[in-house]
């Protein structure tokens, strides 16, 4: 079985954005509490990220679930690596692991030390 | 317990033999939000403690849960807030 065409687009987006959030709504106007929670964490850490609103793109909405083998949104990618959804991002943030992970990946954090 | 919650419990028990499993239906808190539907059972909060998570990272743990519940997601289950712990991690809480 050949892979869905949308995978190509997803790979391209992931390659072009160091920190990429597939979400419902936009970073300024999240339309789901789980997406909003991840935006809050990234903002708190001062991470520059690109948000893709899957609500306006049905092909992407289905495709990203298959691509990541992950049935829910939001989904966070950092430097090509799938980090997880809302629970994982929040857990890592609360444990201080997310900040370390981002630093290890070479992502700039604007938060004052 | 509703139909979906009952199915979630049965499938997680069969797939992951949890030593602790707590399932809370949060659907009413998401009333009117995307994915919500009349009759509920779309949003759940699940805490699961299982030896199947030993040595697995967070992403793999959640994928194990999602794989067990694929039919439920396909049928309209919208959101699972997951806490996945090994027995050792749970004992430390």
N, CA and C atoms of all chains as a GROMACS GRO file, in nm:
protein
  618
    1UNK      N    1   0.085  -0.120   0.000
    1UNK     CA    2   0.000   0.000   0.000
    1UNK      C    3   0.088   0.125   0.000
    2UNK      N    4   0.063   0.215  -0.093
    2UNK     CA    5   0.142   0.338  -0.096
    2UNK      C    6   0.092   0.431   0.014
    3UNK      N    7   0.180   0.516   0.060
    3UNK     CA    8   0.140   0.602   0.171
    3UNK      C    9   0.059   0.721   0.119
    4UNK      N   10  -0.025   0.775   0.207
    4UNK     CA   11  -0.108   0.889   0.168
    4UNK      C   12  -0.021   1.007   0.120
    5UNK      N   13  -0.071   1.080   0.022
    5UNK     CA   14   0.001   1.193  -0.034
    5UNK      C   15   0.032   1.300   0.071
    6UNK      N   16  -0.058   1.312   0.166
    6UNK     CA   17  -0.044   1.418   0.266
    6UNK      C   18   0.082   1.399   0.351
    7UNK      N   19   0.133   1.277   0.359
    7UNK     CA   20   0.254   1.252   0.438
    7UNK      C   21   0.371   1.338   0.389
    8UNK      N   22   0.378   1.355   0.258
    8UNK     CA   23   0.483   1.437   0.198
    8UNK      C   24   0.478   1.580   0.254
    9UNK      N   25   0.359   1.635   0.258
    9UNK     CA   26   0.340   1.770   0.311
    9UNK      C   27   0.378   1.776   0.459
   10UNK      N   28   0.338   1.673   0.532
   10UNK     CA   29   0.366   1.670   0.675
   10UNK      C   30   0.518   1.667   0.698
   11UNK      N   31   0.587   1.582   0.624
   11UNK     CA   32   0.733   1.574   0.636
   11UNK      C   33   0.799   1.708   0.606
   12UNK      N   34   0.746   1.773   0.505
   12UNK     CA   35   0.800   1.902   0.465
   12UNK      C   36   0.783   2.006   0.577
   13UNK      N   37   0.665   2.010   0.634
   13UNK     CA   38   0.639   2.105   0.745
   13UNK      C   39   0.731   2.075   0.863
   14UNK      N   40   0.746   1.947   0.893
   14UNK     CA   41   0.830   1.908   1.007
   14UNK      C   42   0.975   1.945   0.982
   15UNK      N   43   1.018   1.931   0.856
   15UNK     CA   44   1.156   1.964   0.822
   15UNK      C   45   1.180   2.116   0.828
   16UNK      N   46   1.076   2.191   0.797
   16UNK     CA   47   1.094   2.337   0.788
   16UNK      C   48   1.078   2.409   0.922
   17UNK      N   49   1.019   2.341   1.021
   17UNK     CA   50   0.992   2.407   1.148
   17UNK      C   51   1.054   2.330   1.264
   18UNK      N   52   1.148   2.393   1.332
   18UNK     CA   53   1.217   2.326   1.443
   18UNK      C   54   1.119   2.284   1.551
   19UNK      N   55   1.024   2.373   1.581
   19UNK     CA   56   0.923   2.341   1.681
   19UNK      C   57   0.787   2.360   1.614
   20UNK      N   58   0.717   2.251   1.599
   20UNK     CA   59   0.594   2.252   1.520
   20UNK      C   60   0.480   2.189   1.600
   21UNK      N   61   0.370   2.263   1.609
   21UNK     CA   62   0.255   2.211   1.683
   21UNK      C   63   0.136   2.195   1.588
   22UNK      N   64   0.092   2.071   1.572
   22UNK     CA   65  -0.034   2.046   1.502
   22UNK      C   66  -0.144   2.064   1.605
   23UNK      N   67  -0.235   2.157   1.580
   23UNK     CA   68  -0.329   2.195   1.684
   23UNK      C   69  -0.466   2.230   1.627
   24UNK      N   70  -0.561   2.247   1.719
   24UNK     CA   71  -0.694   2.295   1.680
   24UNK      C   72  -0.699   2.443   1.710
   25UNK      N   73  -0.720   2.522   1.606
   25UNK     CA   74  -0.714   2.666   1.619
   25UNK      C   75  -0.572   2.713   1.591
   26UNK      N   76  -0.544   2.836   1.630
   26UNK     CA   77  -0.413   2.895   1.605
   26UNK      C   78  -0.347   2.926   1.740
   27UNK      N   79  -0.216   2.950   1.739
   27UNK     CA   80  -0.150   2.985   1.866
   27UNK      C   81  -0.218   3.102   1.937
   28UNK      N   82  -0.270   3.197   1.859
   28UNK     CA   83  -0.337   3.313   1.921
   28UNK      C   84  -0.479   3.278   1.967
   29UNK      N   85  -0.548   3.196   1.887
   29UNK     CA   86  -0.683   3.155   1.924
   29UNK      C   87  -0.700   3.003   1.919
   30UNK      N   88  -0.646   2.934   2.020
   30UNK     CA   89  -0.665   2.788   2.024
   30UNK      C   90  -0.815   2.758   2.039
   31UNK      N   91  -0.860   2.652   1.972
   31UNK     CA   92  -1.002   2.619   1.980
   31UNK      C   93  -1.028   2.490   2.055
   32UNK      N   94  -0.936   2.456   2.143
   32UNK     CA   95  -0.951   2.333   2.219
   32UNK      C   96  -0.863   2.348   2.342
   33UNK      N   97  -0.912   2.304   2.456
   33UNK     CA   98  -0.839   2.320   2.581
   33UNK      C   99  -0.704   2.250   2.581
   34UNK      N  100  -0.698   2.134   2.514
   34UNK     CA  101  -0.574   2.058   2.512
   34UNK      C  102  -0.468   2.130   2.427
   35UNK      N  103  -0.512   2.184   2.313
   35UNK     CA  104  -0.420   2.261   2.231
   35UNK      C  105  -0.375   2.386   2.305
   36UNK      N  106  -0.468   2.452   2.371
   36UNK     CA  107  -0.436   2.574   2.446
   36UNK      C  108  -0.333   2.545   2.555
   37UNK      N  109  -0.343   2.428   2.617
   37UNK     CA  110  -0.250   2.393   2.726
   37UNK      C  111  -0.108   2.382   2.673
   38UNK      N  112  -0.092   2.326   2.554
   38UNK     CA  113   0.042   2.313   2.497
   38UNK      C  114   0.096   2.450   2.455
   39UNK      N  115   0.010   2.532   2.397
   39UNK     CA  116   0.050   2.669   2.361
   39UNK      C  117   0.099   2.743   2.486
   40UNK      N  118   0.026   2.726   2.596
   40UNK     CA  119   0.064   2.792   2.721
   40UNK      C  120   0.203   2.748   2.767
   41UNK      N  121   0.229   2.619   2.761
   41UNK     CA  122   0.358   2.567   2.805
   41UNK      C  123   0.471   2.623   2.718
   42UNK      N  124   0.450   2.621   2.587
   42UNK     CA  125   0.555   2.670   2.496
   42UNK      C  126   0.577   2.820   2.516
   43UNK      N  127   0.470   2.893   2.539
   43UNK     CA  128   0.483   3.036   2.562
   43UNK      C  129   0.556   3.064   2.692
   44UNK      N  130   0.520   2.987   2.794
   44UNK     CA  131   0.584   3.000   2.924
   44UNK      C  132   0.736   2.979   2.914
   45UNK      N  133   0.775   2.885   2.831
   45UNK     CA  134   0.917   2.857   2.814
   45UNK      C  135   0.984   2.955   2.717
   46UNK      N  136   0.902   3.036   2.650
   46UNK     CA  137   0.957   3.131   2.555
   46UNK      C  138   1.008   3.064   2.428
   47UNK      N  139   0.939   2.961   2.384
   47UNK     CA  140   0.979   2.889   2.264
   47UNK      C  141   0.907   2.947   2.143
   48UNK      N  142   0.984   2.975   2.039
   48UNK     CA  143   0.920   3.016   1.914
   48UNK      C  144   0.876   2.891   1.841
   49UNK      N  145   0.750   2.886   1.805
   49UNK     CA  146   0.701   2.766   1.737
   49UNK      C  147   0.604   2.803   1.628
   50UNK      N  148   0.585   2.707   1.538
   50UNK     CA  149   0.489   2.725   1.431
   50UNK      C  150   0.368   2.637   1.461
   51UNK      N  151   0.249   2.696   1.454
   51UNK     CA  152   0.126   2.619   1.478
   51UNK      C  153   0.055   2.594   1.346
   52UNK      N  154   0.007   2.473   1.328
   52UNK     CA  155  -0.074   2.442   1.209
   52UNK      C  156  -0.214   2.405   1.255
   53UNK      N  157  -0.310   2.480   1.206
   53UNK     CA  158  -0.450   2.457   1.245
   53UNK      C  159  -0.510   2.346   1.159
   54UNK      N  160  -0.526   2.230   1.219
   54UNK     CA  161  -0.575   2.115   1.142
   54UNK      C  162  -0.727   2.122   1.120
   55UNK      N  163  -0.793   2.212   1.192
   55UNK     CA  164  -0.939   2.222   1.177
   55UNK      C  165  -0.979   2.273   1.038
   56UNK      N  166  -0.890   2.350   0.975
   56UNK     CA  167  -0.923   2.406   0.844
   56UNK      C  168  -0.871   2.318   0.730
   57UNK      N  169  -0.823   2.200   0.763
   57UNK     CA  170  -0.762   2.114   0.663
   57UNK      C  171  -0.793   1.966   0.692
   58UNK      N  172  -0.906   1.917   0.644
   58UNK     CA  173  -0.952   1.781   0.677
   58UNK      C  174  -0.850   1.674   0.639
   59UNK      N  175  -0.781   1.694   0.527
   59UNK     CA  176  -0.684   1.594   0.482
   59UNK      C  177  -0.570   1.582   0.582
   60UNK      N  178  -0.524   1.697   0.627
   60UNK     CA  179  -0.416   1.701   0.724
   60UNK      C  180  -0.464   1.647   0.860
   61UNK      N  181  -0.586   1.679   0.894
   61UNK     CA  182  -0.642   1.637   1.022
   61UNK      C  183  -0.639   1.485   1.036
   62UNK      N  184  -0.677   1.416   0.929
   62UNK     CA  185  -0.674   1.269   0.930
   62UNK      C  186  -0.531   1.220   0.911
   63UNK      N  187  -0.459   1.286   0.819
   63UNK     CA  188  -0.325   1.241   0.784
   63UNK      C  189  -0.227   1.244   0.899
   64UNK      N  190  -0.235   1.348   0.981
   64UNK     CA  191  -0.136   1.360   1.089
   64UNK      C  192  -0.156   1.250   1.193
   65UNK      N  193  -0.280   1.206   1.210
   65UNK     CA  194  -0.306   1.097   1.306
   65UNK      C  195  -0.240   0.968   1.258
   66UNK      N  196  -0.249   0.944   1.128
   66UNK     CA  197  -0.188   0.823   1.073
   66UNK      C  198  -0.036   0.836   1.068
   67UNK      N  199   0.010   0.953   1.031
   67UNK     CA  200   0.154   0.976   1.020
   67UNK      C  201   0.224   0.952   1.154
   68UNK      N  202   0.166   1.007   1.260
   68UNK     CA  203   0.228   0.996   1.392
   68UNK      C  204   0.187   0.869   1.466
   69UNK      N  205   0.093   0.795   1.411
   69UNK     CA  206   0.031   0.683   1.483
   69UNK      C  207  -0.015   0.730   1.620
   70UNK      N  208  -0.092   0.836   1.614
   70UNK     CA  209  -0.137   0.901   1.738
   70UNK      C  210  -0.277   0.956   1.709
   71UNK      N  211  -0.378   0.912   1.781
   71UNK     CA  212  -0.516   0.943   1.738
   71UNK      C  213  -0.571   1.078   1.782
   72UNK      N  214  -0.492   1.154   1.857
   72UNK     CA  215  -0.547   1.279   1.910
   72UNK      C  216  -0.460   1.399   1.872
   73UNK      N  217  -0.521   1.516   1.882
   73UNK     CA  218  -0.456   1.644   1.859
   73UNK      C  219  -0.462   1.718   1.993
   74UNK      N  220  -0.364   1.793   2.033
   74UNK     CA  221  -0.244   1.840   1.963
   74UNK      C  222  -0.132   1.737   1.955
   75UNK      N  223  -0.037   1.766   1.865
   75UNK     CA  224   0.083   1.686   1.851
   75UNK      C  225   0.203   1.780   1.833
   76UNK      N  226   0.304   1.758   1.916
   76UNK     CA  227   0.422   1.845   1.912
   76UNK      C  228   0.542   1.772   1.850
   77UNK      N  229   0.605   1.838   1.755
   77UNK     CA  230   0.730   1.788   1.695
   77UNK      C  231   0.841   1.887   1.724
   78UNK      N  232   0.958   1.835   1.765
   78UNK     CA  233   1.075   1.919   1.785
   78UNK      C  234   1.190   1.861   1.704
   79UNK      N  235   1.243   1.942   1.614
   79UNK     CA  236   1.355   1.900   1.527
   79UNK      C  237   1.330   1.761   1.468
   80UNK      N  238   1.212   1.744   1.418
   80UNK     CA  239   1.180   1.620   1.349
   80UNK      C  240   1.134   1.507   1.437
   81UNK      N  241   1.144   1.525   1.568
   81UNK     CA  242   1.106   1.417   1.659
   81UNK      C  243   0.968   1.440   1.719
   82UNK      N  244   0.887   1.335   1.718
   82UNK     CA  245   0.755   1.344   1.778
   82UNK      C  246   0.769   1.342   1.931
   83UNK      N  247   0.722   1.447   1.995
   83UNK     CA  248   0.736   1.456   2.141
   83UNK      C  249   0.614   1.397   2.211
   84UNK      N  250   0.495   1.429   2.159
   84UNK     CA  251   0.375   1.375   2.220
   84UNK      C  252   0.260   1.473   2.214
   85UNK      N  253   0.156   1.442   2.291
   85UNK     CA  254   0.039   1.526   2.298
   85UNK      C  255   0.037   1.607   2.427
   86UNK      N  256  -0.080   1.652   2.463
   86UNK     CA  257  -0.096   1.743   2.577
   86UNK      C  258  -0.046   1.684   2.709
   87UNK      N  259  -0.083   1.559   2.737
   87UNK     CA  260  -0.043   1.498   2.866
   87UNK      C  261   0.108   1.494   2.880
   88UNK      N  262   0.174   1.448   2.772
   88UNK     CA  263   0.318   1.430   2.776
   88UNK      C  264   0.390   1.565   2.788
   89UNK      N  265   0.343   1.663   2.709
   89UNK     CA  266   0.406   1.795   2.713
   89UNK      C  267   0.392   1.854   2.853
   90UNK      N  268   0.273   1.842   2.910
   90UNK     CA  269   0.252   1.898   3.043
   90UNK      C  270   0.335   1.826   3.149
   91UNK      N  271   0.337   1.693   3.139
   91UNK     CA  272   0.415   1.614   3.235
   91UNK      C  273   0.563   1.651   3.228
   92UNK      N  274   0.614   1.660   3.106
   92UNK     CA  275   0.756   1.693   3.089
   92UNK      C  276   0.785   1.833   3.140
   93UNK      N  277   0.693   1.925   3.113
   93UNK     CA  278   0.711   2.063   3.158
   93UNK      C  279   0.716   2.070   3.311
   94UNK      N  280   0.622   2.003   3.373
   94UNK     CA  281   0.614   2.008   3.520
   94UNK      C  282   0.735   1.943   3.585
   95UNK      N  283   0.792   1.843   3.517
   95UNK     CA  284   0.910   1.775   3.573
   95UNK      C  285   1.039   1.849   3.537
   96UNK      N  286   1.027   1.958   3.459
   96UNK     CA  287   1.147   2.030   3.416
   96UNK      C  288   1.219   1.964   3.300
   97UNK      N  289   1.161   1.856   3.251
   97UNK     CA  290   1.227   1.779   3.145
   97UNK      C  291   1.215   1.845   3.009
   98UNK      N  292   1.107   1.917   2.988
   98UNK     CA  293   1.084   1.974   2.855
   98UNK      C  294   1.188   2.081   2.824
   99UNK      N  295   1.216   2.164   2.923
   99UNK     CA  296   1.315   2.269   2.905
   99UNK      C  297   1.451   2.207   2.869
  100UNK      N  298   1.487   2.102   2.943
  100UNK     CA  299   1.614   2.034   2.917
  100UNK      C  300   1.615   1.971   2.778
  101UNK      N  301   1.504   1.908   2.744
  101UNK     CA  302   1.491   1.844   2.614
  101UNK      C  303   1.511   1.947   2.502
  102UNK      N  304   1.445   2.062   2.515
  102UNK     CA  305   1.456   2.166   2.413
  102UNK      C  306   1.598   2.220   2.404
  103UNK      N  307   1.660   2.239   2.519
  103UNK     CA  308   1.800   2.286   2.520
  103UNK      C  309   1.890   2.185   2.454
  104UNK      N  310   1.869   2.057   2.487
  104UNK     CA  311   1.951   1.951   2.427
  104UNK      C  312   1.936   1.949   2.275
  105UNK      N  313   1.816   1.985   2.230
  105UNK     CA  314   1.789   1.986   2.086
  105UNK      C  315   1.840   2.114   2.020
  106UNK      N  316   1.888   2.207   2.103
  106UNK     CA  317   1.940   2.332   2.049
  106UNK      C  318   1.832   2.434   2.015
  107UNK      N  319   1.717   2.424   2.081
  107UNK     CA  320   1.609   2.520   2.058
  107UNK      C  321   1.627   2.638   2.154
  108UNK      N  322   1.617   2.759   2.100
  108UNK     CA  323   1.636   2.878   2.183
  108UNK      C  324   1.515   2.900   2.274
  109UNK      N  325   1.543   2.928   2.400
  109UNK     CA  326   1.437   2.960   2.496
  109UNK      C  327   1.454   3.104   2.540
  110UNK      N  328   1.344   3.179   2.534
  110UNK     CA  329   1.355   3.321   2.568
  110UNK      C  330   1.333   3.347   2.716
  111UNK      N  331   1.288   3.245   2.787
  111UNK     CA  332   1.256   3.266   2.928
  111UNK      C  333   1.381   3.304   3.006
  112UNK      N  334   1.366   3.406   3.088
  112UNK     CA  335   1.478   3.448   3.172
  112UNK      C  336   1.513   3.335   3.268
  113UNK      N  337   1.641   3.310   3.286
  113UNK     CA  338   1.684   3.199   3.371
  113UNK      C  339   1.653   3.225   3.517
  114UNK      N  340  -2.158   0.280   3.494
  114UNK     CA  341  -2.059   0.310   3.392
  114UNK      C  342  -2.121   0.293   3.254
  115UNK      N  343  -2.090   0.386   3.162
  115UNK     CA  344  -2.148   0.382   3.028
  115UNK      C  345  -2.085   0.275   2.940
  116UNK      N  346  -2.142   0.262   2.821
  116UNK     CA  347  -2.099   0.158   2.728
  116UNK      C  348  -1.953   0.174   2.685
  117UNK      N  349  -1.917   0.299   2.653
  117UNK     CA  350  -1.780   0.323   2.606
  117UNK      C  351  -1.681   0.299   2.720
  118UNK      N  352  -1.716   0.348   2.839
  118UNK     CA  353  -1.627   0.330   2.954
  118UNK      C  354  -1.608   0.182   2.984
  119UNK      N  355  -1.717   0.106   2.972
  119UNK     CA  356  -1.709  -0.038   2.996
  119UNK      C  357  -1.616  -0.104   2.894
  120UNK      N  358  -1.626  -0.062   2.769
  120UNK     CA  359  -1.539  -0.118   2.664
  120UNK      C  360  -1.394  -0.080   2.688
  121UNK      N  361  -1.372   0.047   2.727
  121UNK     CA  362  -1.235   0.092   2.754
  121UNK      C  363  -1.174   0.007   2.864
  122UNK      N  364  -1.252  -0.014   2.970
  122UNK     CA  365  -1.201  -0.092   3.083
  122UNK      C  366  -1.166  -0.235   3.039
  123UNK      N  367  -1.257  -0.298   2.969
  123UNK     CA  368  -1.236  -0.438   2.929
  123UNK      C  369  -1.113  -0.449   2.839
  124UNK      N  370  -1.101  -0.357   2.744
  124UNK     CA  371  -0.990  -0.368   2.648
  124UNK      C  372  -0.855  -0.337   2.712
  125UNK      N  373  -0.853  -0.239   2.802
  125UNK     CA  374  -0.726  -0.208   2.869
  125UNK      C  375  -0.685  -0.320   2.962
  126UNK      N  376  -0.783  -0.381   3.028
  126UNK     CA  377  -0.750  -0.494   3.116
  126UNK      C  378  -0.694  -0.609   3.035
  127UNK      N  379  -0.756  -0.636   2.921
  127UNK     CA  380  -0.712  -0.749   2.838
  127UNK      C  381  -0.574  -0.722   2.779
  128UNK      N  382  -0.550  -0.598   2.734
  128UNK     CA  383  -0.426  -0.569   2.662
  128UNK      C  384  -0.307  -0.546   2.755
  129UNK      N  385  -0.332  -0.483   2.870
  129UNK     CA  386  -0.219  -0.434   2.951
  129UNK      C  387  -0.215  -0.489   3.094
  130UNK      N  388  -0.312  -0.573   3.130
  130UNK     CA  389  -0.317  -0.633   3.264
  130UNK      C  390  -0.279  -0.532   3.373
  131UNK      N  391  -0.350  -0.421   3.381
  131UNK     CA  392  -0.311  -0.317   3.478
  131UNK      C  393  -0.330  -0.362   3.622
  132UNK      N  394  -0.240  -0.314   3.709
  132UNK     CA  395  -0.258  -0.340   3.851
  132UNK      C  396  -0.348  -0.233   3.911
  133UNK      N  397  -0.363  -0.122   3.838
  133UNK     CA  398  -0.455  -0.018   3.880
  133UNK      C  399  -0.509   0.049   3.755
  134UNK      N  400  -0.640   0.072   3.755
  134UNK     CA  401  -0.702   0.134   3.638
  134UNK      C  402  -0.818   0.220   3.685
  135UNK      N  403  -0.807   0.349   3.656
  135UNK     CA  404  -0.915   0.439   3.695
  135UNK      C  405  -0.963   0.514   3.571
  136UNK      N  406  -1.092   0.506   3.548
  136UNK     CA  407  -1.150   0.569   3.429
  136UNK      C  408  -1.256   0.668   3.473
  137UNK      N  409  -1.236   0.794   3.437
  137UNK     CA  410  -1.334   0.897   3.472
  137UNK      C  411  -1.389   0.959   3.344
  138UNK      N  412  -1.520   0.962   3.334
  138UNK     CA  413  -1.584   1.023   3.216
  138UNK      C  414  -1.593   1.174   3.238
  139UNK      N  415  -1.514   1.246   3.159
  139UNK     CA  416  -1.507   1.393   3.171
  139UNK      C  417  -1.593   1.463   3.067
  140UNK      N  418  -1.675   1.387   2.996
  140UNK     CA  419  -1.744   1.442   2.878
  140UNK      C  420  -1.827   1.566   2.911
  141UNK      N  421  -1.890   1.566   3.026
  141UNK     CA  422  -1.979   1.678   3.057
  141UNK      C  423  -1.903   1.809   3.070
  142UNK      N  424  -1.773   1.799   3.106
  142UNK     CA  425  -1.691   1.920   3.116
  142UNK      C  426  -1.662   1.982   2.980
  143UNK      N  427  -1.681   1.901   2.877
  143UNK     CA  428  -1.649   1.949   2.742
  143UNK      C  429  -1.776   1.977   2.662
  144UNK      N  430  -1.887   1.992   2.732
  144UNK     CA  431  -2.015   2.016   2.666
  144UNK      C  432  -2.004   2.132   2.568
  145UNK      N  433  -2.047   2.107   2.444
  145UNK     CA  434  -2.046   2.214   2.344
  145UNK      C  435  -1.913   2.230   2.273
  146UNK      N  436  -1.807   2.167   2.325
  146UNK     CA  437  -1.678   2.177   2.257
  146UNK      C  438  -1.672   2.082   2.138
  147UNK      N  439  -1.569   2.101   2.058
  147UNK     CA  440  -1.548   2.011   1.944
  147UNK      C  441  -1.537   1.868   1.993
  148UNK      N  442  -1.601   1.778   1.922
  148UNK     CA  443  -1.590   1.637   1.956
  148UNK      C  444  -1.695   1.590   2.054
  149UNK      N  445  -1.758   1.686   2.123
  149UNK     CA  446  -1.861   1.648   2.218
  149UNK      C  447  -1.987   1.608   2.143
  150UNK      N  448  -2.063   1.515   2.198
  150UNK     CA  449  -2.191   1.480   2.134
  150UNK      C  450  -2.291   1.446   2.244
  151UNK      N  451  -2.416   1.458   2.210
  151UNK     CA  452  -2.524   1.424   2.304
  151UNK      C  453  -2.507   1.278   2.345
  152UNK      N  454  -2.524   1.251   2.472
  152UNK     CA  455  -2.505   1.114   2.518
  152UNK      C  456  -2.366   1.092   2.574
  153UNK      N  457  -2.278   1.187   2.545
  153UNK     CA  458  -2.148   1.190   2.612
  153UNK      C  459  -2.057   1.076   2.574
  154UNK      N  460  -1.972   1.042   2.670
  154UNK     CA  461  -1.872   0.936   2.654
  154UNK      C  462  -1.776   0.964   2.538
  155UNK      N  463  -1.731   1.088   2.530
  155UNK     CA  464  -1.634   1.126   2.428
  155UNK      C  465  -1.499   1.164   2.489
  156UNK      N  466  -1.501   1.210   2.614
  156UNK     CA  467  -1.380   1.257   2.681
  156UNK      C  468  -1.359   1.179   2.811
  157UNK      N  469  -1.245   1.117   2.824
  157UNK     CA  470  -1.217   1.040   2.946
  157UNK      C  471  -1.081   1.077   3.003
  158UNK      N  472  -1.072   1.054   3.133
  158UNK     CA  473  -0.947   1.070   3.204
  158UNK      C  474  -0.910   0.931   3.255
  159UNK      N  475  -0.796   0.880   3.215
  159UNK     CA  476  -0.759   0.744   3.250
  159UNK      C  477  -0.623   0.742   3.320
  160UNK      N  478  -0.621   0.678   3.437
  160UNK     CA  479  -0.492   0.652   3.500
  160UNK      C  480  -0.471   0.502   3.499
  161UNK      N  481  -0.358   0.461   3.446
  161UNK     CA  482  -0.335   0.318   3.432
  161UNK      C  483  -0.193   0.284   3.480
  162UNK      N  484  -0.187   0.183   3.565
  162UNK     CA  485  -0.059   0.137   3.618
  162UNK      C  486  -0.038  -0.005   3.570
  163UNK      N  487   0.070  -0.026   3.496
  163UNK     CA  488   0.089  -0.158   3.436
  163UNK      C  489   0.238  -0.187   3.419
  164UNK      N  490   0.274  -0.313   3.440
  164UNK     CA  491   0.413  -0.356   3.419
  164UNK      C  492   0.448  -0.353   3.270
  165UNK      N  493   0.347  -0.346   3.185
  165UNK     CA  494   0.373  -0.338   3.040
  165UNK      C  495   0.448  -0.209   3.005
  166UNK      N  496   0.445  -0.110   3.094
  166UNK     CA  497   0.512   0.019   3.067
  166UNK      C  498   0.658   0.020   3.109
  167UNK      N  499   0.701  -0.085   3.178
  167UNK     CA  500   0.840  -0.092   3.223
  167UNK      C  501   0.936  -0.073   3.106
  168UNK      N  502   1.027   0.019   3.120
  168UNK     CA  503   1.128   0.039   3.016
  168UNK      C  504   1.078   0.109   2.891
  169UNK      N  505   0.953   0.155   2.891
  169UNK     CA  506   0.898   0.223   2.773
  169UNK      C  507   0.891   0.374   2.798
  170UNK      N  508   0.917   0.452   2.695
  170UNK     CA  509   0.904   0.597   2.713
  170UNK      C  510   0.757   0.639   2.705
  171UNK      N  511   0.734   0.767   2.727
  171UNK     CA  512   0.595   0.814   2.737
  171UNK      C  513   0.516   0.791   2.609
  172UNK      N  514   0.582   0.819   2.497
  172UNK     CA  515   0.512   0.805   2.369
  172UNK      C  516   0.472   0.659   2.346
  173UNK      N  517   0.564   0.568   2.371
  173UNK     CA  518   0.533   0.426   2.351
  173UNK      C  519   0.421   0.380   2.443
  174UNK      N  520   0.423   0.426   2.567
  174UNK     CA  521   0.318   0.389   2.662
  174UNK      C  522   0.181   0.430   2.612
  175UNK      N  523   0.174   0.556   2.567
  175UNK     CA  524   0.043   0.604   2.522
  175UNK      C  525   0.001   0.533   2.394
  176UNK      N  526   0.099   0.501   2.309
  176UNK     CA  527   0.063   0.428   2.186
  176UNK      C  528   0.007   0.291   2.220
  177UNK      N  529   0.058   0.227   2.325
  177UNK     CA  530   0.005   0.097   2.366
  177UNK      C  531  -0.142   0.111   2.405
  178UNK      N  532  -0.172   0.219   2.478
  178UNK     CA  533  -0.310   0.243   2.519
  178UNK      C  534  -0.397   0.272   2.396
  179UNK      N  535  -0.346   0.360   2.309
  179UNK     CA  536  -0.424   0.396   2.190
  179UNK      C  537  -0.450   0.274   2.101
  180UNK      N  538  -0.349   0.187   2.089
  180UNK     CA  539  -0.365   0.068   2.005
  180UNK      C  540  -0.476  -0.021   2.059
  181UNK      N  541  -0.482  -0.032   2.190
  181UNK     CA  542  -0.585  -0.117   2.252
  181UNK      C  543  -0.725  -0.058   2.231
  182UNK      N  544  -0.730   0.073   2.212
  182UNK     CA  545  -0.860   0.141   2.202
  182UNK      C  546  -0.889   0.194   2.062
  183UNK      N  547  -0.827   0.135   1.964
  183UNK     CA  548  -0.843   0.184   1.827
  183UNK      C  549  -0.990   0.188   1.784
  184UNK      N  550  -1.063   0.082   1.813
  184UNK     CA  551  -1.204   0.075   1.772
  184UNK      C  552  -1.284   0.188   1.836
  185UNK      N  553  -1.252   0.221   1.961
  185UNK     CA  554  -1.324   0.328   2.031
  185UNK      C  555  -1.293   0.464   1.968
  186UNK      N  556  -1.168   0.486   1.932
  186UNK     CA  557  -1.133   0.613   1.867
  186UNK      C  558  -1.204   0.624   1.731
  187UNK      N  559  -1.204   0.514   1.658
  187UNK     CA  560  -1.271   0.515   1.527
  187UNK      C  561  -1.420   0.542   1.542
  188UNK      N  562  -1.476   0.504   1.657
  188UNK     CA  563  -1.620   0.518   1.677
  188UNK      C  564  -1.659   0.650   1.745
  189UNK      N  565  -1.563   0.740   1.763
  189UNK     CA  566  -1.603   0.872   1.815
  189UNK      C  567  -1.544   0.911   1.949
  190UNK      N  568  -1.467   0.822   2.010
  190UNK     CA  569  -1.395   0.862   2.131
  190UNK      C  570  -1.301   0.975   2.089
  191UNK      N  571  -1.307   1.087   2.161
  191UNK     CA  572  -1.242   1.207   2.112
  191UNK      C  573  -1.114   1.240   2.187
  192UNK      N  574  -1.117   1.222   2.317
  192UNK     CA  575  -1.001   1.263   2.396
  192UNK      C  576  -0.981   1.173   2.517
  193UNK      N  577  -0.857   1.137   2.538
  193UNK     CA  578  -0.819   1.061   2.656
  193UNK      C  579  -0.708   1.139   2.724
  194UNK      N  580  -0.734   1.184   2.846
  194UNK     CA  581  -0.623   1.239   2.923
  194UNK      C  582  -0.560   1.122   2.995
  195UNK      N  583  -0.433   1.096   2.966
  195UNK     CA  584  -0.371   0.972   3.012
  195UNK      C  585  -0.261   0.995   3.114
  196UNK      N  586  -0.263   0.913   3.220
  196UNK     CA  587  -0.149   0.902   3.308
  196UNK      C  588  -0.106   0.757   3.303
  197UNK      N  589   0.014   0.732   3.253
  197UNK     CA  590   0.061   0.594   3.237
  197UNK      C  591   0.182   0.572   3.328
  198UNK      N  592   0.169   0.482   3.423
  198UNK     CA  593   0.276   0.460   3.521
  198UNK      C  594   0.312   0.312   3.530
  199UNK      N  595   0.438   0.287   3.562
  199UNK     CA  596   0.478   0.150   3.596
  199UNK      C  597   0.444   0.131   3.744
  200UNK      N  598   0.434   0.007   3.788
  200UNK     CA  599   0.406  -0.017   3.931
  200UNK      C  600   0.509   0.054   4.021
  201UNK      N  601   0.636   0.054   3.982
  201UNK     CA  602   0.739   0.119   4.064
  201UNK      C  603   0.715   0.269   4.071
  202UNK      N  604   0.681   0.330   3.959
  202UNK     CA  605   0.656   0.475   3.958
  202UNK      C  606   0.533   0.508   4.042
  203UNK      N  607   0.434   0.423   4.034
  203UNK     CA  608   0.312   0.448   4.111
  203UNK      C  609   0.339   0.440   4.260
  204UNK      N  610   0.424   0.346   4.299
  204UNK     CA  611   0.456   0.328   4.441
  204UNK      C  612   0.527   0.452   4.498
  205UNK      N  613   0.596   0.526   4.410
  205UNK     CA  614   0.669   0.645   4.455
  205UNK      C  615   0.582   0.768   4.470
  206UNK      N  616   0.460   0.759   4.425
  206UNK     CA  617   0.372   0.878   4.428
  206UNK      C  618   0.318   0.903   4.567
   0.00000   0.00000   0.00000
